[in-house]
Amino acid sequence: HRETFMNTSTSPVQAVPASRRVLIAVDGSVASTHALAYAKAFLPSNAAVHIVSVAENPRTLVPRGSKTMVFLESARDELLRDASDALSRAQSAISRDDISIDTEVIDLSTHGGDVVHALAESAHAWQAELMIVGTRQHHGLLGWIEGTVSGPLGKLVGCPLLIVPEGFASVAEHLPRRMLFAVD
């Protein structure tokens, strides 16, 4: 096993241009807020940003037969409102004069499927060059890399995935200067 260390000034590797089409998934959590703050500082000028929030299907959250149709419709309306509110807050938080932003609510009641597949499909349809998600850190490195959404999403999404841990609140002094890529 041989390790090679390269000085960036002598490296033959050219820098890759910054991603111009960035999808950011939000859910109103602290982790999403931190991912947005990081993305705002990280995004290049003239980037196109697509912010997506997924409204869960209340039928998958409530045991069958335990609630009436009226309750399910009320729950669906509340989940859609929460997703729309998360998008409004996200759009305000990331607003910059030099980027364009659009938003999308994915309603799993009509779309079907789950959050992971809905986000992967949105990234594919929008032709995202990078997806950014926040994640709640449970226990150590694997806790946030293999989260309930970020882990499976990394296997499905057809573009690079940037996972910003919930505890990462400081932005400006921690923008990446170097990156480590793990491969198996």
C-alpha positions, 0 to 999 in steps of 0.5 A: 500500500502506497500513499501519495500526497499532492501539493495543490500547486503541483497537482496535475488535477484540474479543479472541477467547475462548481455545480450550477444546478443544485437541488436542496431538500428541506423539511423544516428541521434544524438540520435543513436550516444548517444545510441551507446556510451552508448551501448559501455560502457554498453556491456559485454565482448564477446557480439555479437552485431547486428547493424541494419539500416532501409532504408525507402521505398521512395514510402511511403515518396512521394505522388503517381503520383508526381514523376517518377520511375527514381526519386523513384529509385534515392531516394531509392539508396540515402536512402540505401547509408544513411543506409549503411553510418550510419552502417559504422559510428556505427560499427566504433564508437562501435568497441571493441576488446572483442565484435563481430559486424555484420550489416544489412540494411533492405530495406523497398522497398523490405522487405515491412512494416514499421520501427517498424515491420522490427526492431522487426522481425530482433530482433526476427530472430537474437534472440536478448536478448536486443535491444537498440535504441536512441530516440529524446526527444520531451516533457518530459518522455512520449515524448521519451518513446512513440516516433514514433518508440520506443513506438510501438517497445516496444509492438512488440519486444520480448526482453527487450528494452533500450531507450537512450534519445538524450540528454543523452551524458554523458556515463561513470558516468551514467552506471546503478547501479540501475534500475526502472521497471514500470509495469501496 
